[in-house]
Amino acid sequence: MLWNYLYLTIAVVFEVVATTALKETQGFTRLAPSLVVVVGYGFAFYFLALALRTMPVGVVYALWSGAGILLVTSIGWLWFRQVLDVPALAGMALILAGVVVINLFSKTLVH
């Protein structure tokens, strides 16, 4: 089970890097960030597939998307100076709570 979480974590990291680079491609007109996007998503989906070998798809997708949303939004705030208002912060807190609940209390993670 530990390997599955490692694979999922690696997948999330690659997805976040690729998504962050996507903004810098300027519509895929810049080569370097475009390559980061393609390679990043390729590795992201590879490691996601490894995690899905034994973990339920719904749970994996919930953790993948929740962690990705939190990290990309945080990077947008820190790197791109995007403003997060109270509803955005509240929504992120709810997403984080959902990820924690799934990890701590869900029995669907046990295979």
C-alpha positions as CSV (number, residue, x, y, z in Angstrom):
1,M,0.0,0.0,0.0
2,L,2.9,2.4,0.7
3,W,4.2,2.0,-2.9
4,N,0.7,3.0,-4.2
5,Y,0.8,6.2,-2.2
6,L,4.3,6.9,-3.4
7,Y,3.2,6.4,-7.0
8,L,0.1,8.6,-6.4
9,T,2.3,11.3,-4.9
10,I,4.7,11.2,-7.8
11,A,1.8,11.4,-10.2
12,V,0.4,14.4,-8.4
13,V,3.8,16.2,-8.5
14,F,4.2,15.6,-12.2
15,E,0.6,16.7,-12.8
16,V,1.1,19.9,-10.8
17,V,4.4,20.7,-12.7
18,A,2.7,20.1,-16.0
19,T,-0.3,22.2,-15.2
20,T,1.8,25.0,-13.9
21,A,3.9,24.9,-17.0
22,L,0.7,25.0,-19.1
23,K,0.2,28.6,-18.3
24,E,3.7,29.4,-19.5
25,T,3.2,27.7,-22.9
26,Q,1.1,30.7,-24.1
27,G,-1.1,28.4,-26.2
28,F,1.7,26.0,-27.0
29,T,3.7,28.7,-28.8
30,R,6.7,28.3,-26.5
31,L,8.7,25.1,-26.9
32,A,10.3,24.5,-23.5
33,P,7.2,24.9,-21.4
34,S,5.3,22.9,-23.9
35,L,7.7,20.0,-23.6
36,V,7.4,20.2,-19.8
37,V,3.7,19.9,-20.2
38,V,3.8,16.9,-22.5
39,V,6.5,15.0,-20.5
40,G,4.9,16.0,-17.2
41,Y,1.5,14.7,-18.1
42,G,3.0,11.6,-19.6
43,F,4.8,10.7,-16.3
44,A,1.8,11.8,-14.3
45,F,-0.5,9.3,-16.1
46,Y,2.1,6.6,-15.9
47,F,2.4,6.8,-12.2
48,L,-1.3,7.3,-11.8
49,A,-1.8,4.0,-13.7
50,L,0.7,2.3,-11.3
51,A,-1.4,3.5,-8.3
52,L,-4.6,2.2,-10.0
53,R,-3.3,-1.3,-10.1
54,T,-4.5,-2.0,-6.6
55,M,-6.3,1.2,-5.5
56,P,-10.0,2.0,-6.3
57,V,-10.3,4.4,-9.2
58,G,-12.8,6.7,-7.4
59,V,-10.5,7.1,-4.4
60,V,-7.4,7.6,-6.4
61,Y,-9.1,10.2,-8.6
62,A,-10.5,12.0,-5.5
63,L,-7.0,12.2,-3.9
64,W,-5.3,13.1,-7.2
65,S,-7.7,15.9,-8.1
66,G,-7.9,17.2,-4.5
67,A,-4.2,17.4,-4.0
68,G,-3.7,18.8,-7.5
69,I,-6.3,21.6,-6.9
70,L,-4.7,22.5,-3.6
71,L,-1.1,22.6,-4.9
72,V,-1.9,24.3,-8.2
73,T,-4.0,27.0,-6.4
74,S,-1.2,27.5,-3.9
75,I,1.4,27.9,-6.7
76,G,-1.0,30.3,-8.5
77,W,-1.1,32.3,-5.3
78,L,2.6,32.3,-4.6
79,W,4.1,32.3,-8.1
80,F,1.6,34.1,-10.3
81,R,0.3,36.4,-7.5
82,Q,-3.3,35.3,-8.0
83,V,-5.7,36.5,-5.3
84,L,-7.6,34.0,-3.2
85,D,-10.7,35.4,-1.7
86,V,-12.6,33.9,1.3
87,P,-14.8,31.6,-0.8
88,A,-11.8,30.2,-2.6
89,L,-10.0,29.6,0.7
90,A,-13.1,28.0,2.2
91,G,-13.4,25.7,-0.8
92,M,-9.8,24.7,-0.5
93,A,-10.3,23.9,3.2
94,L,-13.3,21.7,2.3
95,I,-11.2,19.9,-0.4
96,L,-8.4,19.3,2.1
97,A,-10.9,18.0,4.7
98,G,-12.2,15.6,2.1
99,V,-8.8,14.3,1.3
100,V,-8.1,13.8,5.0
101,V,-11.4,12.0,5.6
102,I,-10.7,9.7,2.7
103,N,-7.3,8.8,4.0
104,L,-8.2,8.4,7.6
105,F,-11.6,6.9,7.6
106,S,-12.4,5.3,4.2
107,K,-12.3,1.5,4.1
108,T,-12.3,1.5,0.3
109,L,-8.6,2.1,0.3
110,V,-8.0,-1.4,1.8
111,H,-7.8,-4.0,-0.9
